[in-house]
Amino acid sequence: MKLGFIGLGIMGRPLAKHLVKAGFDVMVSDVNPVPVQELVSMGAGTGTYAEIGEQCEVVITILPTGGIVQSVLFGEGGIASTLKPGSLVIDHSSVTPVESRECYAKLQEKGVAFVDAPVSGGEPGAIAGTLAIMAGGDEEAFERAKKYMEPYASSILLIGPVGSGSVAKLANQIIVNNNIAIVSEALTFAVKAGADPEKVYLAIRGGLAGSAVLDAKAPMMYNRNFVPGGPIRINHKDITNVVKTAHAIDAPIPYTAQLYEIMQSLKIHGLMGEDHSAIVKYFEAMGDVVVEKKEK
Protein backbone atom coordinates (compact mmCIF):
# COMPACT_ATOMS: atom_id res chain seq x y z
CA MET A 1 0.00 0.00 0.00
CA LYS A 2 1.41 3.36 -1.06
CA LEU A 3 1.19 6.51 1.03
CA GLY A 4 1.20 9.94 -0.63
CA PHE A 5 2.77 12.96 1.07
CA ILE A 6 2.31 16.46 -0.37
CA GLY A 7 4.24 19.43 1.02
CA LEU A 8 7.92 19.17 1.99
CA GLY A 9 8.46 22.51 3.67
CA ILE A 10 9.87 23.31 7.09
CA MET A 11 7.40 20.89 8.72
CA GLY A 12 6.57 18.45 5.95
CA ARG A 13 10.09 17.39 5.09
CA PRO A 14 10.89 15.88 8.52
CA LEU A 15 7.43 14.27 8.72
CA ALA A 16 7.92 12.54 5.37
CA LYS A 17 11.35 11.36 6.52
CA HIS A 18 9.81 9.78 9.63
CA LEU A 19 7.35 7.88 7.45
CA VAL A 20 10.07 6.58 5.13
CA LYS A 21 12.20 5.53 8.13
CA ALA A 22 9.15 3.79 9.62
CA GLY A 23 8.98 1.57 6.53
CA PHE A 24 6.04 3.09 4.66
CA ASP A 25 6.07 3.07 0.86
CA VAL A 26 5.86 6.83 0.36
CA MET A 27 5.33 8.93 -2.77
CA VAL A 28 6.17 12.62 -2.29
CA SER A 29 5.55 15.86 -4.13
CA ASP A 30 6.49 19.51 -3.62
CA VAL A 31 6.93 22.62 -5.77
CA ASN A 32 10.56 22.70 -4.59
CA PRO A 33 12.53 19.84 -6.22
CA VAL A 34 15.33 19.88 -3.60
CA PRO A 35 13.43 18.17 -0.73
CA VAL A 36 11.78 15.84 -3.25
CA GLN A 37 15.20 14.60 -4.37
CA GLU A 38 16.31 14.25 -0.76
CA LEU A 39 13.33 12.02 0.00
CA VAL A 40 13.85 10.04 -3.20
CA SER A 41 17.46 9.42 -2.14
CA MET A 42 16.05 7.92 1.08
CA GLY A 43 13.85 5.51 -0.87
CA ALA A 44 10.64 7.45 -1.50
CA GLY A 45 8.96 7.66 -4.87
CA THR A 46 7.54 10.75 -6.52
CA GLY A 47 4.89 11.66 -9.06
CA THR A 48 2.29 14.20 -10.11
CA TYR A 49 -0.73 14.91 -7.94
CA ALA A 50 -2.88 12.76 -10.22
CA GLU A 51 -0.36 9.89 -10.10
CA ILE A 52 -0.23 10.07 -6.32
CA GLY A 53 -4.03 10.04 -6.11
CA GLU A 54 -4.19 7.06 -8.45
CA GLN A 55 -1.52 4.97 -6.72
CA CYS A 56 -2.01 5.83 -3.03
CA GLU A 57 -4.79 4.75 -0.68
CA VAL A 58 -3.80 7.37 1.88
CA VAL A 59 -2.62 10.91 1.10
CA ILE A 60 -1.21 13.34 3.67
CA THR A 61 -1.02 17.07 2.95
CA ILE A 62 0.73 19.85 4.85
CA LEU A 63 0.53 23.07 2.85
CA PRO A 64 0.78 26.82 3.50
CA THR A 65 -2.87 27.88 3.05
CA GLY A 66 -6.38 26.55 2.65
CA GLY A 67 -6.45 27.84 -0.91
CA ILE A 68 -3.40 25.79 -1.80
CA VAL A 69 -4.91 22.70 -0.15
CA GLN A 70 -8.06 23.16 -2.27
CA SER A 71 -5.97 23.59 -5.43
CA VAL A 72 -3.82 20.52 -4.78
CA LEU A 73 -6.85 18.38 -4.02
CA PHE A 74 -9.46 19.70 -6.45
CA GLY A 75 -7.66 21.74 -9.11
CA GLU A 76 -7.07 20.48 -12.63
CA GLY A 77 -5.02 17.28 -12.37
CA GLY A 78 -5.43 17.37 -8.59
CA ILE A 79 -5.24 14.46 -6.21
CA ALA A 80 -9.00 14.04 -5.93
CA SER A 81 -9.32 13.57 -9.71
CA THR A 82 -7.85 10.06 -9.40
CA LEU A 83 -8.50 9.05 -5.77
CA LYS A 84 -10.46 5.83 -5.51
CA PRO A 85 -13.49 5.40 -3.23
CA GLY A 86 -12.35 4.17 0.18
CA SER A 87 -9.20 6.30 0.12
CA LEU A 88 -8.26 8.61 2.99
CA VAL A 89 -6.90 12.17 3.03
CA ILE A 90 -5.19 13.55 6.17
CA ASP A 91 -4.60 17.31 6.14
CA HIS A 92 -2.02 18.70 8.57
CA SER A 93 -2.29 22.24 7.15
CA SER A 94 -3.33 25.10 9.42
CA VAL A 95 -6.56 26.34 7.81
CA THR A 96 -9.98 27.59 8.89
CA PRO A 97 -12.70 25.18 10.08
CA VAL A 98 -14.80 26.22 7.07
CA GLU A 99 -12.03 25.20 4.67
CA SER A 100 -11.66 21.81 6.38
CA ARG A 101 -15.42 21.19 6.14
CA GLU A 102 -15.38 22.11 2.44
CA CYS A 103 -12.68 19.51 1.78
CA TYR A 104 -14.62 16.91 3.75
CA ALA A 105 -17.84 17.54 1.83
CA LYS A 106 -16.18 17.42 -1.61
CA LEU A 107 -14.25 14.24 -0.81
CA GLN A 108 -17.27 12.58 0.76
CA GLU A 109 -19.04 12.89 -2.59
CA LYS A 110 -16.27 10.73 -4.04
CA GLY A 111 -16.44 8.19 -1.22
CA VAL A 112 -13.11 9.42 0.20
CA ALA A 113 -12.61 9.95 3.95
CA PHE A 114 -11.05 13.15 5.30
CA VAL A 115 -9.44 14.08 8.62
CA ASP A 116 -8.27 17.60 9.45
CA ALA A 117 -5.26 17.13 11.70
CA PRO A 118 -3.23 20.31 12.30
CA VAL A 119 -0.09 19.98 14.37
CA SER A 120 1.68 21.83 17.16
CA GLY A 121 5.34 21.67 18.12
CA GLY A 122 7.04 23.57 15.33
CA GLU A 123 10.09 22.43 13.42
CA PRO A 124 11.83 21.04 16.56
CA GLY A 125 8.83 18.81 17.27
CA ALA A 126 8.62 17.73 13.64
CA ILE A 127 12.29 16.73 13.60
CA ALA A 128 12.06 14.96 16.97
CA GLY A 129 8.81 13.21 16.04
CA THR A 130 7.01 14.64 19.09
CA LEU A 131 4.24 16.72 17.55
CA ALA A 132 0.86 17.17 19.20
CA ILE A 133 -1.88 16.46 16.67
CA MET A 134 -5.44 17.71 17.12
CA ALA A 135 -7.85 16.01 14.74
CA GLY A 136 -11.36 16.46 13.46
CA GLY A 137 -13.29 13.83 11.59
CA ASP A 138 -15.42 10.71 11.74
CA GLU A 139 -14.18 8.31 14.41
CA GLU A 140 -13.69 5.47 11.92
CA ALA A 141 -11.55 7.68 9.64
CA PHE A 142 -9.56 8.95 12.62
CA GLU A 143 -8.79 5.45 13.90
CA ARG A 144 -7.64 4.50 10.42
CA ALA A 145 -5.48 7.63 10.16
CA LYS A 146 -3.71 7.26 13.52
CA LYS A 147 -1.11 4.71 12.47
CA TYR A 148 0.13 7.01 9.71
CA MET A 149 0.65 9.87 12.16
CA GLU A 150 2.24 7.90 14.99
CA PRO A 151 5.81 8.01 13.54
CA TYR A 152 6.00 11.76 14.17
CA ALA A 153 3.60 12.43 17.04
CA SER A 154 3.67 12.10 20.82
CA SER A 155 -0.01 12.99 21.14
CA ILE A 156 -2.89 12.36 18.71
CA LEU A 157 -6.35 13.35 19.89
CA LEU A 158 -9.73 13.39 18.16
CA ILE A 159 -11.41 16.67 19.14
CA GLY A 160 -14.73 16.13 17.37
CA PRO A 161 -16.30 16.31 13.88
CA VAL A 162 -14.44 17.63 10.84
CA GLY A 163 -13.27 21.18 11.46
CA SER A 164 -12.69 20.57 15.17
CA GLY A 165 -8.98 19.98 14.64
CA SER A 166 -8.70 23.34 12.90
CA VAL A 167 -10.62 25.01 15.75
CA ALA A 168 -8.21 23.52 18.30
CA LYS A 169 -5.22 24.64 16.25
CA LEU A 170 -6.49 28.21 16.08
CA ALA A 171 -7.13 28.19 19.83
CA ASN A 172 -3.56 26.93 20.27
CA GLN A 173 -2.25 29.78 18.13
CA ILE A 174 -4.20 32.37 20.12
CA ILE A 175 -2.52 31.16 23.31
CA VAL A 176 0.99 30.67 21.90
CA ASN A 177 1.28 33.92 19.98
CA ASN A 178 -0.32 36.12 22.63
CA ASN A 179 2.00 34.48 25.15
CA ILE A 180 5.02 35.36 22.99
CA ALA A 181 3.77 38.94 22.73
CA ILE A 182 3.38 39.21 26.52
CA VAL A 183 6.88 37.78 27.07
CA SER A 184 8.13 40.38 24.58
CA GLU A 185 6.32 43.17 26.40
CA ALA A 186 7.58 42.03 29.82
CA LEU A 187 11.23 41.73 28.77
CA THR A 188 11.11 45.07 26.98
CA PHE A 189 9.70 46.59 30.16
CA ALA A 190 12.50 44.97 32.20
CA VAL A 191 15.22 46.32 29.91
CA LYS A 192 13.65 49.78 29.83
CA ALA A 193 13.74 49.74 33.63
CA GLY A 194 17.45 48.82 33.62
CA ALA A 195 17.33 45.08 34.35
CA ASP A 196 19.15 42.22 32.60
CA PRO A 197 16.46 40.27 30.66
CA GLU A 198 18.32 36.98 31.12
CA LYS A 199 18.32 37.34 34.90
CA VAL A 200 14.68 38.42 34.90
CA TYR A 201 13.83 35.29 32.91
CA LEU A 202 15.81 33.03 35.26
CA ALA A 203 14.12 34.62 38.27
CA ILE A 204 10.54 34.18 37.07
CA ARG A 205 10.62 30.94 35.09
CA GLY A 206 10.07 28.74 38.16
CA GLY A 207 6.99 30.65 39.31
CA LEU A 208 3.49 31.10 37.95
CA ALA A 209 4.82 33.09 34.98
CA GLY A 210 6.75 30.03 33.82
CA SER A 211 5.62 28.34 30.61
CA ALA A 212 6.89 26.35 27.66
CA VAL A 213 6.68 29.53 25.59
CA LEU A 214 8.72 31.51 28.12
CA ASP A 215 11.41 28.81 28.18
CA ALA A 216 11.52 28.49 24.38
CA LYS A 217 11.31 32.14 23.37
CA ALA A 218 12.83 34.35 26.09
CA PRO A 219 16.38 32.98 25.52
CA MET A 220 15.96 33.48 21.77
CA MET A 221 15.02 37.11 22.37
CA TYR A 222 17.88 38.08 24.68
CA ASN A 223 20.41 36.02 22.68
CA ARG A 224 19.18 37.73 19.47
CA ASN A 225 18.53 34.41 17.78
CA PHE A 226 15.62 34.77 15.36
CA VAL A 227 16.34 31.77 13.13
CA PRO A 228 12.84 30.44 12.50
CA GLY A 229 11.44 27.37 14.13
CA GLY A 230 8.02 28.93 13.61
CA PRO A 231 8.33 31.90 11.22
CA ILE A 232 6.13 34.94 11.76
CA ARG A 233 4.58 34.52 8.29
CA ILE A 234 3.01 31.18 9.27
CA ASN A 235 1.76 32.52 12.59
CA HIS A 236 0.49 35.68 10.88
CA LYS A 237 -1.52 33.44 8.55
CA ASP A 238 -2.94 31.52 11.52
CA ILE A 239 -3.83 34.69 13.41
CA THR A 240 -5.50 36.02 10.25
CA ASN A 241 -7.57 32.82 10.20
CA VAL A 242 -8.45 33.37 13.87
CA VAL A 243 -9.69 36.89 13.10
CA LYS A 244 -11.74 35.71 10.10
CA THR A 245 -13.28 32.84 12.04
CA ALA A 246 -13.98 34.95 15.12
CA HIS A 247 -15.76 37.59 13.03
CA ALA A 248 -17.85 34.88 11.36
CA ILE A 249 -19.04 33.44 14.70
CA ASP A 250 -19.08 36.68 16.74
CA ALA A 251 -16.38 35.49 19.14
CA PRO A 252 -14.62 38.21 21.19
CA ILE A 253 -10.87 38.34 20.50
CA PRO A 254 -9.65 41.77 21.69
CA TYR A 255 -6.11 40.63 22.53
CA THR A 256 -5.70 38.64 19.32
CA ALA A 257 -7.07 41.53 17.25
CA GLN A 258 -4.30 43.72 18.69
CA LEU A 259 -1.76 40.95 18.04
CA TYR A 260 -2.89 40.87 14.40
CA GLU A 261 -2.06 44.56 14.10
CA ILE A 262 1.34 43.97 15.72
CA MET A 263 2.05 41.26 13.14
CA GLN A 264 0.91 43.56 10.36
CA SER A 265 3.52 46.08 11.53
CA LEU A 266 6.19 43.36 11.50
CA LYS A 267 5.10 42.40 7.99
CA ILE A 268 5.51 45.99 6.78
CA HIS A 269 9.02 46.01 8.24
CA GLY A 270 10.03 42.82 6.40
CA LEU A 271 10.28 40.49 9.41
CA MET A 272 7.93 37.73 8.25
CA GLY A 273 10.77 35.24 7.70
CA GLU A 274 12.06 35.50 11.27
CA ASP A 275 11.06 33.32 14.20
CA HIS A 276 7.94 34.48 16.02
CA SER A 277 10.14 35.38 18.97
CA ALA A 278 10.94 38.42 16.78
CA ILE A 279 7.57 39.83 17.89
CA VAL A 280 9.82 41.40 20.54
CA LYS A 281 11.12 43.77 17.85
CA TYR A 282 7.77 45.55 17.76
CA PHE A 283 8.02 46.34 21.48
CA GLU A 284 11.70 47.24 21.19
CA ALA A 285 10.90 49.79 18.50
CA MET A 286 8.14 51.25 20.65
CA GLY A 287 10.41 51.42 23.71
CA ASP A 288 13.63 52.39 21.91
CA VAL A 289 15.56 49.58 23.61
CA VAL A 290 17.03 46.19 22.64
CA VAL A 291 16.23 43.08 24.68
CA GLU A 292 19.73 41.70 25.01
CA LYS A 293 21.46 40.06 27.94
CA LYS A 294 24.21 42.02 29.61
CA GLU A 295 27.79 40.99 29.15
CA LYS A 296 29.26 39.14 32.12
N, C-alpha and C positions, 0 to 999 in steps of 0.2 A: 504494500500500500504506500503510495507516494503522498508526501505532505508538501503543499506549496507555502512559500513564505515571501511576502511582498513588502519591501521597505527595509533597506539595509543602512539606515542612518545611525545616529549616535546611540540609539536604543536597539534598533532592529538587528544590527550586525552581531552584537554579542548574543542576542537571543537565538538567532539562526545558528550560530556556532555551537551553542549548548545543545540544540536539537540534533545537529550532525554528530557531535560527540556522544550523544545518548543513543546513537544507532539508527535514527530515523532516516528514511530515504527522502531527502529534501530537494525540492526544486526551488530556486530563488530567482528574484527579479528586482531590479532597481534602476532608476534613471542614471545612476552613477555606475559605470562599468568596473571601477576599482574594487569595491567590496564584493561585487558579483564574482570577479575572478579570484578573489581571496577565498570565498566560500567554495568555488569550483575546485580550487587547489586542495581543499580539505575533503573533497569527495562529493560535494553537492552537484546537482544538475541545474540547468537553467533553461529558460524558454520564454516565449511570449505569454502575455496574460491568457490568451485563448488556449495556448498549449498547456499551461498550468491548470486552467479550469478543466480541460479535457482529461488530463492524466492524474489529477489529484482528487482524492476523496475529502480531504480536509485542506482548507486554505486559511493561513493566518496573515493578517494585514496589520501594519503599524506605520501609519502615514501622517503627514503634517497637518492636514485639515480634513473636515468632513466632505468638502467639495472634491478633494483628490480621492478620497475613499469612494465616493459615488462614481467618479470617472473611471477609476480602476475596475470597479465591479461592473458598472452598467454602461460605460461608454462603448463606442464602436470597437469591436474586438476585445471587449472586457472579459473578465473572468466569468461573470454570470452567463455569458453567451454560450459557454460550453460546459458549465457545471451540470452534472447529472443529478436527477432526483435522489435524495438520500445523502447528498454531500453536506458538509458543514463548513461554515465560515466563522472564524474567530477574529474579531476586530479589537486590537489593542490601542487603536488611535484615541486621542483625547478629542472628543467631539461633543456636540450637544445631544441631549436625550432625544430631541425631535429627529435629528439625523440618524441616530441609531435605530429608532422605530421605523423610519423610512426604509432603511436597508433591510430590516426584518420583514416588513410587509412585501417588498419587491421580491425577496428571495423565497418567502413562503409561497408565493404564487408559482414558483418553479419547483416546489417540493424540497427546498434547501433550507437547512436549519441555520440559525444565526445567533451568536452570543456576542454582546458587547462586553469587553473585558479590559478596560483601561488599567494602567499599571502605575505604581508609585515606588520610588526608590532611586530614580535617576540613573545616570550612567554607571555609578559605582555598584548599585544594586543589580543592574543588568549584567555587568561583568561578573559579579560574584554569584549570580544566580539566586538572589535573595529578594526578588521583587514581591511586593504585595499586590495581588490582583483582585479587583472588585468587579464582579460580573453581574450582568443582567441577561435573563433569557429563560426559556422553558427548562424545567429541572432535568428532563431527559437529555436535552442538548448540552446542558452544563456538565452533567456527569460524563457524557461522552467526550467533552472538550478537555476535562481536567488533566488527563494523562499527557496531553500535548503541551500543557503549560507547566507541569511539574518540574521539568529540567531546569527552569530558570526562576522558580518562585518558592518563597518560604511560606506564603499564605495565599490561599485561593478561596474566596468566599462568594457565594451566590447571594446578592442583595435582594433580588426580586425579579419582576418581569423585565423584558427588554427595555433598555433605557435607564434602568436602575444603576447599572455599573457606571454609566456616564454621569448620573446625578452624584454618586458617591465620589467620583473623581473630581468633579467641580467643587464639591464640599471640601475635599482634601486640599484643593488648590487655594480656596479661600483661606483656610487655616494656615497653610504653609507660607503663602506669599505675604499675608498680613503679618505673620510672625516675623518674617525676614525684615519687613518694613519697620516693625516696632524695635527689633534688635538694632537696626540701622539708626533709628531715631535716638534710642537710649545711648548707644556708643558715641554718636555725634554730640549729644548732650554732655556726656562724660568728658570728652576731649575739650569741648568748649569751656567746661568748668575747670580744666587744668589737670585732669586725671589721665593715667595711663590706661587705654582701653583693654589691654591684655590683662592687667591686674584687676580691673573692674570685672571682666569676664570670669577670671579665676575665683573672684570673691563671691559671685552670685550664682555660679553654675550649679552648686550643690543645694541651693534653696529652691523656693517655689518658682522662681524665674527660670530655673533650669529646664531645658528641653532638647530634643534631638536637633531642632533647627538651630538653637543657640550654639550647641557644640559643633555643628557642621559649618555654620556660616560666620560666627564671630571671628574665629581664627583666620578665615579667608579675608575678612575685611581688614583686620589690623596688620596682617602680613601682606596685604595688597596683592592677593592672588585671586584673579578673576577669570582664570581658565575655566571654561564652562563644563560643569557636570549637568546642570540644568540651565540652558541659556535663557536670557530674558525674553527672547522672541517667542519661545515655546510657552512660557508662562504668561506672556502678554496675550497670546492667542487664547489660552485657557481662561484668563480673567475676562477677556472680551466675550467668551462664551458664557461665563457666569452672568455678566451684565445683560446679555441678550435674553438668557433664560429667565433671569430674575424679573426683567421687565415684562416678559410674556406671562408670568404667573403671579405678578404683583408681590414679589418677595422683597422685603426691605434689606438692602445691602449698603448702608451708608459708608462703612469703612472700605469695602471693596470698590465702591464707586470712586472714592478718593484715591485708592491704590491704582485704579485704572488710569486716572489722570497723571499720577506719578510715573507710571510706565510709559504713557504717551510722551511725557517730557524726556524720558530716557531714550525713547525712539527717535525723537527729533535731534537729540545730541549724538546719535550714532552708536548707542551702547547695546543694541539688541543682541549682538553676538557674544556678549560677556555673561558670565555666570550671574544668576539672580541675586547673589550676594552684592553685586554692583548696584543694587537699589540704594545702597549707602551713599553712592555718589550724588544722588538727588539731595539728600540731607546735608552732605558736605558742602555742596554748592550754596545751599540756603544759609548755612552757618558759617561759611568761609573758613572751614577747618578741614583737616585730613585725618581720618581715623587710622592712625598708625601707631604701633607700639613704640615706646621710648627705648632708645638704645641703652643697653646695660652699662 
